[in-house]
Amino acid sequence: MDDMKEEVPNTIVTKLSADVMIDILSRFPVKTILSFRCVCKTWLRIISDKDFANPHLSRSPPGILIKALPEGGISSIFHLFQIHEETGKTFKVERMEFVPETNLPATANIELMNSCNGLLCLSGGEFRNVIHVCNPILCEHIEIQVDDHKTCLYGNYFALGCSATGNQYKVLWTFYQNDRHRCPKAEIYTIKTGHWRSVGNGFSIGRLDFNTSLHGCIHWARYETSLECICSFDFESEQFKRLPAPPICDGNLDGFIRLGVLKDCLSVTVRKWDAPYEIHVWVMNEYGVQESWSKQILFKPDYHHFISYEPLILLRRGKILILLDGELVVCYNIEKIRSWGRIIKSENMEDTHAIAYNPSFVSLHHIAAGEEQVLRTNTGLTEIPMSLTRGSEDPTEKGD
């Protein structure tokens, strides 16, 4: 590939320092940056350098990654919808597609667990005995083997995270050794080390919602008719913790609770039995402080026939993207108290699952040195026909 590239003749661009070039190139969209790699060896070297990943990640627009298993199909396809906020009132949605053997491992029955800094945690294999950590943008992945004797245990759940200060990527595994009535166990795999180790007893992870990663921790809720507590796991200290819940533990919840992160604050979305068409969003303004919880958003969806309403991304000018039943994303205008405009629709699909995903250039060749092998599925990103890429028109701005 390098033989096809030549150095750019001396221009003002070639005289810029590496830091300035990183600052400039990291501001472009992912697809544009991928094409920049083919311009010349210098740009390829800059974009491939580990110092490029963090500046780009800090500017990477938020995305919604949906895993969809087409009806009658056996191969999972991941659809990424990246939200680009325009100047003023508008935003646009850019769509990309990740497919096995091109951007993803060629493994059937892949389960999407979570993401961290542009890396995906995937569970695969007949008995869920192989974990894949994957960067679909760079078409790289590593395989982490799981003890076959333990994969048959109850309540297996895997999650990827990164330590807040040490920049170490780790996979957390929670499971029950004998039955669900006993304390769940937990093991951790630090990428580069090549082995699992016990971190003692933990909290079982029933599910992780769309985006629950904050301050180097993942979060999940424990509830029945009330929100008992918010559980977390700190990838730096490798400890499980409990966080105080908002003051909604009155036994009046209808079982619908979603955790999230809105504007760098932990949030809890609930619905009550006596007000089924009112969705309340509480925000923890100061992390870990119970008194900082405040009810900041109340919305009344127009779509009453849906069961679940999950806030995904808070935009400017009082707009919020909401996931309905895991298959339809709409834009809700908080100021106008109405929902308007279908943003994303998963058509002709079943078994959909959505998570937050920010595309990045974090390379496994940099963070996984010491693993047996960093596998490469392809040399570039799968292109999507322009007809499948939505324009920049914001459906909430079509008038009153």
N, C-alpha and C positions, 0 to 999 in steps of 0.2 A: 504493500500500500504506500510505503514511503517513497518508492521509486516513481510514483505518479505525481508527486508533489515537488515543486521547486520553490526555492526561497524567493520571496517578493523582492523586486529591485528596491534599492534605497529610496525611501520616501519618508515623509514626516511620520507615517505610522511605524515604520521600522525603527525610528529613532526614539520611540517612547519606551519608558522603562517597563519591566515585566509587571510591576505593581499597577501601573496605569493601564496597561493592556488588560490585566485581569479585571480591573474595575469597569472598563468599557465593555468587554465581551460578556461579563456575567450579567449584564442588564438585558440581554436579548432573550427571546423565547427559546425554549428547549430545541425545537426543530431547527431554528436558525443557527443555534450554536453547533448542533450536530453537522450542519452543512459547512460551518466555518472550519471544522476539522480537516476538510478537504482542500482548503485554500492554499495552505503552505505548511511546511514542516514546523515553522516557528509557532503558528497558531495551534497546530495539533499538539505541540509540546506544552504550550501554556494551558490549553483546555484539559490536557491529560494530567497535569501536575496536581498534586494533592492540595496545594494552596489555592486552587481555583474553586474547589468544591464548596467551602464555607461561604465565601462571598456570594456565590450563585444561590446557594440554599437560602440565605437570608432574604433574597429577593424573589425567590420562586413563588409564584402565585399559588394559592391553595387549590387543591383539586379534590374531586370526588371519584374514587375508584370503585367500580362496580364489577363484581364477579358474576358472570351469568353463564348458566349451563343451558344451551339451546335445547328446545324440546326434542327428545329423541336422540340427543347428542351425548358423547362421552368425553368430549374435550372442552375444558373450561376456557373461556375467553374473558379477558379483563378489559373493560372500557374505562378510559380516563377522561374526565371532563374537567378541564382546568379553567378556573374563573379569573378572567382578566378585567379588573376594574378600570374603566376609561376615565378620562378627565371629565368632571361634571357629573351627569346623572347616569350615564350608560355603563354597561359592562358587556363583555362577550364571553362565550363559552367555546373553548377549543377542544376538539375531541381527538383522542389517540386510541389506538387499539394494541393490546399486548396479546400475543398468541403463543402457544407451546411451540417449541423448536425454533422460534424466531426471537422472541423476547423473554420467554419463560422456559423453565425446565420441561423436557419432553416426558412428563410424568402424568399418568391418568389419575383422576380422582383427587385433584389438588384442592386443598381447603385453605382459604385465605384467612390468616389469623390477625395480623395487624401490620403496621408500617412504622418505620423510624428513620428520619432523615433521608427519605427517598429509597430506603431498602425495604423489601417485603419479607415477611415471615410466612412461609407456606408449609403446610403439613401434607405429606404424601405417602405413597406406599400402600400396599394392601391392608396393612395393620397399623397405619399411621406411624411407621417406624423410621421414617426419613423426614428430616426437616431441611427445607431449602431456604437459604437467605439469598435474596435475589435483587439485583438492580436491573429492571427491565429496560431502562433507558440505555444503559451501557451493554445490555445483553450478557450480564455476568451473573453467576450464581455459584454457591458452594453447597455441598451436601453434608449434613450432620446426622450421623447415625444415632438411633435411640435403642436402648436395651430392649430386645425383643420380649424378654420375660416381663417387662414392666408395661409395655404398650397395651397389654390385655387388661390392665387394671382399670378401675373406674375413674371417670371424671378427668381424663387427660385434657390439658389445655396448655398451649405454648404461646409465648409472647416475646417479641424482640424489643430491646431497649438499649439505651446508651447512657453510660455514667455521666453525671453532670460535669465533672471536672477531669476525669482521667481519659475521656474519649475512648473508652473501651466498650465494644459492642457485646451484648450478652443475650442469651436466650433463656427465659424462665420457663420451667416445666412444673406444673402442679398436678397432683393425682392423689387418689386414695389407694392406700396399700392393700386394704382388705375390703372394707365396705364404707358406704357413705356416712355411717354413723360415727366413724372415728375421725381423728384429726387428719386433715389432708397433709401430704408431704410435698416438699418442694426441692427441686434440683436446679442448678444453674450451669450454663455452658458459656464460658468466656471464649469468644472467637480468638483464635491464635493458639489456644492451649491444647485443644484436641481431646478434652475429656469433660465429663459431667462430674459435679460434686454436690453433695447434699448441703442445703441451707436450713435443714430442720423442718419443723412443722410450719405450716403457713395457712393461708385462707384460700378456699376453693374459688376458682374463677368460673362463674357460670357462663359469662359472655363479656366481651369488651364492646362497648358502644362505638359509634362512628369515630370519635376522636377523644381519647381520655389521657393523652400523654402531656405531662406538664412538669416542669422542674426536675427532669430526670426520673419521673415516676409514671407508672400506669395506675389507673383508678377504675374501680367497679363498685356497683351498689349491692348491698345485701338488704332484701326487703321481702315482706309478704303483704300484709295489709297496711303496713307502715314502713317507712324507710328506717331500718335499724341503724345502719352506719355506712360510711363510705370507706372501702378498703383501698389500700395502695401498696405498691411494692417499689422500693427505692433501689434503682440499679447501681447506685454509688455505694451505699452502705449494705446492700443486699439484705434489707430488712423489710418485713411486712409491718404496716402501720394502719391505724384507724384514724379517720378524720371526722370531725363533728358534722352532723347532717344539719340541713336547714330546719327551721321550726315548723315542719309539716307532718310530724309523726303523730297524727291524730287518729289513725285507723280508718281514715276516710278515702284512702287512695284506691283506685280501681285496678291496681297491679301494673299500670303503665308508668314506668320511670326510666328516664334516659339521662346518663351523664354526658357531659361534653366540655369543650373548651371554647369560650367566646371571648375574643379580644384578650387572650392570655390570662383568663380567669376561669376557674372551675365552675361549671354550671350544672344545675339539676332541673330537668323538665318533668313536670308531673301533671296528672289529671285526676280529679276527684269524682267520686260516685254521684255526689249531689250537683255537679256542674260538668257533665261529660263533654260539653262543647266549648269549654274554656281551658286553655292550655297555659299553665303558669311556668315561668322560667325564673329560677333563683340563681343568683351569682354570688360566689365567694370573693369579695373584693380584696381581702387580704388572706393569702393562702394559710390555711390551718387555724384561722381564728373564727370561732363560732359566731361571735357577735358581728362579724363582717358580712354575714349572709343578708342579702336584700332581694326582694322580689322586683325584678326590673322589667320584665316583659310579660304582658298578658295578650294573647291573641285568640281570636275566635275564628277557626277555619271555616271556609265556605264548603269544604269537602267533608260532610258529616258521615259519609258511608265508609270512610277509612278508619282502621282500628288504631294505628300508631302514627304519631306525629313527632318527628325528631328534628330539632333545629340543627343545622349543619354549619353554616358559615354566616357570620354577621357582616353585612356590607355597609358601605357608607349610606348616608341619607335615610337612615331608618328602615333599611331593607334586610331581610333575612331569608336564606334559602332553607326550605323545610323538606324533609324526606317523608313521603307518605307510604306506609306499608312496605318500605324497602324497594319500591319500584318506580315512584314518580316524585320528581323534585319540582317544587313550585317556588316562586318568589312571593314573599308576603311583605306588604308594606305596613310597617308598624304604625307609622304616622297617619296613614289613611284608613287603618284598621280593615284591611281587606287583602285577600290573596289574588294574585293576578299573573297569569302567564305560566304555561308549562315550560320548564327549562329542560328537563331530562325525562325521557320515558323509555323504560326497558320493554320493548315490544317482542312478543313471541318468545318469551323466556320464562324459565322457572328457576327456583333455587337461587334467587339473587341475594347478594350481600354487599353492602357498601361500607367503605372505610375512608378516612381522610388520607390523602396522599399528596406529598409535594415532590415532584420530580427533582432529581439531583444528579450530580456527577461524582458522588461518593463512590470511589472504586474499591471493589473487594481486593484488588491487587495491593492496595495500600493498607486496608484495615484487617485483612485476613492472612497476612504473611505468616506462615507457619502451618496453615491448613494444608492438607494433602494436595489439593488442587483447586484452582479457581477455574471453573468451566465457562466457556464462552459459547453461547448458542448461535450468535450471528454477528454481523459487523455493523448493523445499524438499526434504526427504528423503523417499524412498519408504518408505511404511509397510509393515510386515510383519504379517500376521494373527497374533493372539496365540497361535494354535495352533502356530505355528512358533517361538515363543520358549520356550526351556527354562526351567524353574523353578530355584529356588535349592538344590535337593537335591543334595548331593555324593554321587556313586555310590560313592565309596570309604568312605563312612560308613554303609553298610547292614548292617554287622555283620561278624563274623569268618567 
